[in-house]
Structures are given as structure tokens and as C-alpha cells.
């Protein structure tokens, strides 16, 4: 199973910085990697996530938008 969590971010996004600070310890503990994807300049991604960033997505399609807690991310990572 792919253990890469995708974080959709944008330029100069202070909430994204807060999200990363929360995510890194949780992901390290769980053995997951973080992949950041900027929505800047991508019309499709901007239409999906523009007003919701930061948003995390698992390889199986589960998503969680900000705000989220470490506990919510742990539960998201455990979903089949």
C-alpha cells in the first residue's frame, strides 16, 4: 500500500504551514510520507481546493480539509 499523504497547498498559505507542523510528527510516527502539491497555476486543482486549502488526501481518496487535529489525521490514515 502506498503510504503517501498528499497535502494540497497554495502560495503564501500560513494555514498550510500550520498544517505541515501538525502533520510531520503524525506521519513520522505512522511511517507515512508527505507529498505537497501546490494548486497555484492549476485551474482544475484551484476549482477543487481553492477555498479549502490546506487539504490532505490519502491514496484511496479520503480527504480532510483544514482545520484538522492529529487524532483526525491518525484516523484518516487508518481508513481502508
C-alpha positions as CSV (number, residue, x, y, z in Angstrom):
1,X,0.0,0.0,0.0
2,X,1.2,3.5,-0.9
3,X,1.8,5.4,2.4
4,X,2.0,8.9,0.9
5,X,-0.4,11.6,2.2
6,X,-0.9,14.4,-0.3
7,X,-1.2,18.0,1.1
8,X,-2.8,20.5,-1.3
9,X,-1.3,23.9,-0.6
10,X,-1.1,27.3,-2.1
11,X,1.4,30.2,-2.3
12,X,1.9,32.1,0.9
13,X,-0.5,29.9,2.8
14,X,0.0,30.3,6.6
15,X,-2.6,27.7,7.3
16,X,-0.6,25.3,5.2
17,X,2.4,25.9,7.4
18,X,0.3,25.2,10.5
19,X,-1.0,22.0,8.9
20,X,2.6,20.8,8.0
21,X,3.7,21.4,11.6
22,X,0.9,19.2,12.8
23,X,1.3,16.6,10.1
24,X,5.0,15.8,10.1
25,X,5.1,14.2,13.6
26,X,2.0,12.2,13.0
27,X,3.2,10.9,9.6
28,X,6.7,10.1,11.0
29,X,5.0,8.1,13.8
30,X,2.9,6.2,11.3
31,X,5.6,5.6,8.8
32,X,4.0,7.8,6.1
33,X,5.5,10.3,3.7
34,X,4.1,13.8,2.8
35,X,3.8,15.0,-0.7
36,X,3.0,18.7,-1.2
37,X,1.1,19.7,-4.3
38,X,0.6,23.4,-5.0
39,X,-2.7,24.4,-6.5
40,X,-1.2,27.7,-7.7
41,X,-1.5,27.9,-11.5
42,X,-3.6,24.8,-11.9
43,X,-7.2,25.7,-12.8
44,X,-8.5,22.2,-12.1
45,X,-6.9,22.0,-8.6
46,X,-7.9,25.6,-7.8
47,X,-11.5,24.7,-8.7
48,X,-11.4,21.7,-6.4
49,X,-9.4,23.1,-3.4
50,X,-9.2,26.8,-3.9
51,X,-11.3,27.9,-0.9
52,X,-10.5,24.8,1.2
53,X,-6.7,24.6,1.4
54,X,-4.9,23.1,3.1
55,X,-6.5,19.7,2.3
56,X,-5.0,16.3,2.8
57,X,-5.8,13.3,0.7
58,X,-4.9,9.6,1.2
59,X,-4.0,7.3,-1.7
60,X,-7.5,5.7,-1.5
61,X,-9.3,9.1,-2.0
62,X,-10.2,10.1,1.5
63,X,-9.9,13.8,2.2
64,X,-9.8,16.1,5.1
65,X,-9.8,19.9,4.9
66,X,-8.4,22.3,7.5
67,X,-8.9,22.6,10.3
68,X,-7.9,19.1,11.4
69,X,-6.3,17.6,14.5
70,X,-3.6,15.0,14.9
71,X,-6.2,12.5,16.0
72,X,-8.3,13.1,12.9
73,X,-5.3,12.5,10.7
74,X,-4.4,9.3,12.6
75,X,-8.0,8.0,11.9
76,X,-7.8,9.1,8.3
77,X,-4.5,7.2,7.8
78,X,-6.1,4.1,9.4
79,X,-9.1,4.0,6.9
80,X,-9.0,1.2,4.4
